[in-house]
Every structure is written in C-alpha cells, then in structure tokens.
Amino acid sequence: MSKKVFVLVHDYWHHDDSIKPMMDYLFNADYEVTFTKNPNDYFNGQFDLFLSFKDPIENDQIPTPIWCDEKWTEKFLNDVQNGMGTIMLHASLTDYTENHAILTNVIRSNFITHPEQCPLTVKPIAEHPIIEGIGKFTFPDFDEHYVMEMIPNADTTILAETVSKNGVQPAVWIHTYGKGKICCIVPAHTTQNLTCEPFVKLVKNAIDWV
C-alpha cells in the first residue's frame, strides 16, 4: 500500500513553483502525494507523512493573522501524536505567534531573523540515520542563513549546523511528540539548493526516519 503524503507549500516569499521540482527527487510510485497551497486540504484525509515548506504568514503584511488557526492546529497535533511522520522545512519554522502550540510542541525553536543571502554550508555534528552518508557540504547557490533560538530545556537533538560568514546556527534537529517522529530542517530557499544532491539525500533520509 502506498504511503499518503501531504506537502504544504507557498507563501509570499516562497512560491510553490520553486519547491515543486524537488518532489520528483523525493517521491516515487510508492507515495500518494498531495502537493497543495491550501492548508484546508489537510482536512480531506489522513496522512502517513507531512512536509511543510509554508510560512505561517502567507503575505508580506506583518503583523497578519497566521493560517494555522486553532481548528487546523488541533487536527495536526493530534495526527502527529498518533504517529504521523512530520518534516518542517525552512519557512515553516518561522513567524509563529509566541507560545503557539506548533511552535512549542513540534518545532521547539524560535526563528529570529536572517541576514542577506550568502554562501551557506551544512555541517553534521552527530551520528544518526538522517545524516548517514552526508558529509559537510556547501549549497551551490547563496541561501538564507536563518538565526534560530532553541527553546530552553526543549527535548530535542541537533544533528547538523549551518555555517556562514554570519556564524553558526542549528540546521537539523529531531524529537518525538507522542508516537510521531519530527525532523526540522532549516534550509533551503532556492530550487537549485533544494534539489542539490546532498540536500535531497538529507531530506530523503528524514522521510525514511520519520
């Protein structure tokens, strides 16, 4: 039986057409993939795997209401607790309201800011199946070096860091929530970086692990 996957994409800064090419690298016929801009499509079924690239803020007007309201969040958290594998990437890690349940339970890190795009390197710092076979690598294109602040005393394990002229930041971390495994991956912003070989392998390893 194929695994059902929900892939949530698109906001003002990260358009769906920049992310869609990555899907051909990640999923084959063993996966039934829902690739959508619309968060409410999530109510249409139950999924084995959830990937989000979508900023909680869909436009450039800040402050603005985030789309993951109480009803959506309740279903999402319940599904994760019941074992849905979850991978949160790049923009999906940003812009939550303080103490939002997704932030505290699923992400466990606060996005602070990012400088101008620059050369960015991913450096593994632990042994784990997600980073197996992946050495230190630099993205082919400039990328956004997100500044992330881990929530104090959060139960999570950092597997890799991002390194640039702006310093060192967490890049990949994992934990569980109920029966669900969660992997948070901070890069990447451009199609060229999303589809570069070591990053694709990293995300595929995460898919296998969660």
C-alpha positions as CSV (number, residue, x, y, z in Angstrom):
1,M,0.0,0.0,0.0
2,S,1.3,3.4,-0.9
3,K,2.1,6.0,1.8
4,K,-0.1,9.1,1.8
5,V,1.9,12.3,1.9
6,F,0.7,15.8,2.5
7,V,3.1,18.5,1.2
8,L,2.1,22.1,2.1
9,V,3.8,24.9,0.1
10,H,3.6,28.5,-1.0
11,D,3.7,31.9,0.7
12,Y,4.7,35.4,-0.4
13,W,8.4,34.7,-0.2
14,H,8.5,31.0,-1.2
15,H,6.4,30.2,-4.3
16,D,5.2,26.7,-5.0
17,D,6.9,26.5,-8.4
18,S,10.3,26.9,-6.6
19,I,9.6,23.8,-4.5
20,K,7.7,21.5,-6.8
21,P,10.8,20.3,-8.7
22,M,12.1,18.8,-5.5
23,M,9.1,16.4,-5.4
24,D,10.4,14.3,-8.3
25,Y,13.6,13.7,-6.3
26,L,11.8,12.7,-3.1
27,F,8.9,10.6,-4.1
28,N,8.2,7.6,-6.4
29,A,5.2,5.5,-7.1
30,D,5.3,4.2,-3.5
31,Y,3.9,7.5,-2.3
32,E,0.5,9.1,-2.9
33,V,1.4,12.8,-2.7
34,T,-1.0,15.8,-2.1
35,F,1.0,18.9,-3.1
36,T,-1.0,22.0,-2.2
37,K,-1.0,25.7,-1.4
38,N,-4.2,25.3,0.6
39,P,-3.9,24.3,4.3
40,N,-7.6,23.3,4.4
41,D,-6.9,20.4,2.0
42,Y,-5.4,18.8,5.1
43,F,-8.9,18.2,6.4
44,N,-9.7,15.9,3.4
45,G,-7.9,12.8,4.7
46,Q,-5.4,11.1,7.0
47,F,-1.8,11.1,6.1
48,D,1.3,9.0,6.9
49,L,3.7,11.7,6.3
50,F,3.5,15.5,6.4
51,L,6.0,18.0,4.9
52,S,5.6,21.8,5.2
53,F,7.6,24.5,3.4
54,K,4.9,27.1,4.1
55,D,5.3,30.2,6.3
56,P,2.5,30.6,8.8
57,I,2.2,34.1,7.3
58,E,1.1,33.9,3.7
59,N,1.7,37.6,2.7
60,D,4.2,40.4,3.4
61,Q,2.0,42.3,5.8
62,I,3.4,41.9,9.3
63,P,1.7,41.6,11.6
64,T,-1.0,39.5,10.0
65,P,-3.1,36.5,11.2
66,I,-1.5,33.2,10.7
67,W,-3.3,30.5,8.7
68,C,-2.8,27.7,11.3
69,D,-5.7,28.5,13.5
70,E,-7.0,26.5,16.5
71,K,-9.0,24.0,14.4
72,W,-6.2,23.3,12.0
73,T,-3.6,23.0,14.7
74,E,-5.8,20.7,16.8
75,K,-6.0,18.2,13.9
76,F,-2.4,18.5,13.1
77,L,-1.1,17.9,16.6
78,N,-3.5,15.0,17.1
79,D,-2.2,13.4,13.9
80,V,1.4,13.8,15.0
81,Q,0.7,12.4,18.4
82,N,-0.9,9.4,16.8
83,G,2.2,8.7,14.7
84,M,2.2,10.9,11.5
85,G,5.8,11.5,10.4
86,T,6.5,15.2,10.2
87,I,9.2,17.2,8.5
88,M,9.2,21.0,8.9
89,L,11.4,22.9,6.4
90,H,12.7,26.4,6.0
91,A,9.8,28.9,6.1
92,S,7.5,26.5,8.0
93,L,9.8,27.1,11.0
94,T,9.2,30.9,11.1
95,D,6.7,33.5,12.2
96,Y,4.6,31.7,14.7
97,T,2.9,33.7,17.5
98,E,4.5,33.4,20.9
99,N,3.7,30.1,22.6
100,H,1.8,28.8,19.6
101,A,1.2,25.0,20.1
102,I,3.0,24.1,16.8
103,L,6.0,26.2,17.9
104,T,6.3,24.7,21.4
105,N,5.4,21.1,20.6
106,V,6.6,20.5,17.0
107,I,9.3,23.0,16.2
108,R,10.8,23.8,19.6
109,S,12.8,26.6,18.3
110,N,12.2,30.3,17.6
111,F,13.1,32.0,14.3
112,I,14.8,35.3,15.0
113,T,15.9,36.7,11.6
114,H,18.1,36.1,8.6
115,P,20.8,38.3,7.0
116,E,21.2,38.7,3.3
117,Q,21.7,35.5,1.3
118,C,25.2,34.3,1.4
119,P,27.3,31.1,0.9
120,L,25.9,28.5,3.3
121,T,27.4,25.2,4.5
122,V,25.7,22.4,6.3
123,K,27.9,20.6,8.8
124,P,26.8,17.3,10.5
125,I,27.6,17.2,14.2
126,A,26.1,13.9,15.3
127,E,25.7,10.3,14.1
128,H,22.1,9.5,13.0
129,P,20.4,7.8,10.1
130,I,19.2,11.2,8.8
131,I,22.7,12.4,8.1
132,E,24.2,9.0,7.3
133,G,26.3,9.3,4.1
134,I,26.2,13.1,4.2
135,G,29.3,14.9,4.9
136,K,29.9,18.7,5.2
137,F,28.6,20.4,2.1
138,T,28.0,23.9,0.7
139,F,25.0,24.8,-1.3
140,P,25.5,25.7,-5.0
141,D,23.6,28.9,-4.6
142,F,23.5,31.6,-1.9
143,D,20.9,30.9,0.7
144,E,19.3,32.5,3.8
145,H,21.2,31.7,7.0
146,Y,18.3,31.6,9.5
147,V,19.1,32.6,13.0
148,M,17.3,30.1,15.3
149,E,17.0,30.1,19.0
150,M,16.2,26.7,20.5
151,I,13.6,26.8,23.3
152,P,15.4,26.3,26.6
153,N,15.2,22.8,28.0
154,A,13.3,21.5,25.0
155,D,13.7,17.8,24.5
156,T,15.3,17.7,21.0
157,T,18.6,16.6,19.4
158,I,20.6,18.8,17.0
159,L,22.1,16.7,14.2
160,A,23.7,19.4,12.0
161,E,24.5,23.1,11.9
162,T,24.6,25.8,9.2
163,V,27.8,27.8,8.9
164,S,28.4,31.0,7.1
165,K,30.3,34.3,7.5
166,N,27.4,35.2,9.8
167,G,28.2,32.4,12.3
168,V,26.9,29.0,13.2
169,Q,23.2,28.1,13.7
170,P,21.2,24.9,14.2
171,A,20.3,23.3,10.9
172,V,18.6,19.9,11.6
173,W,17.1,18.7,14.8
174,I,14.8,15.8,15.8
175,H,12.4,14.8,18.5
176,T,9.2,12.9,19.1
177,Y,5.7,14.1,20.0
178,G,3.5,11.3,21.3
179,K,4.0,8.5,18.7
180,G,5.1,10.9,16.0
181,K,8.7,11.5,14.9
182,I,9.6,15.0,13.9
183,C,12.5,16.4,11.9
184,C,13.1,20.2,11.5
185,I,15.4,21.2,8.6
186,V,16.3,24.9,8.3
187,P,17.5,25.3,4.6
188,A,16.8,25.8,1.8
189,H,15.4,28.8,-0.1
190,T,16.1,28.3,-3.8
191,T,15.2,25.5,-6.3
192,Q,18.9,24.9,-7.0
193,N,19.7,24.4,-3.4
194,L,16.5,22.3,-2.7
195,T,17.5,19.9,-5.4
196,C,21.2,19.7,-4.9
197,E,22.3,16.1,-4.3
198,P,23.4,16.2,-0.6
199,F,20.3,18.1,0.5
200,V,18.0,15.8,-1.4
201,K,19.7,12.8,0.3
202,L,19.2,14.6,3.7
203,V,15.5,15.1,3.2
204,K,15.0,11.5,1.8
205,N,16.8,10.2,4.9
206,A,14.5,12.2,7.1
207,I,11.5,10.8,5.2
208,D,12.7,7.3,5.9
209,W,13.3,8.0,9.5
210,V,10.0,9.8,10.4
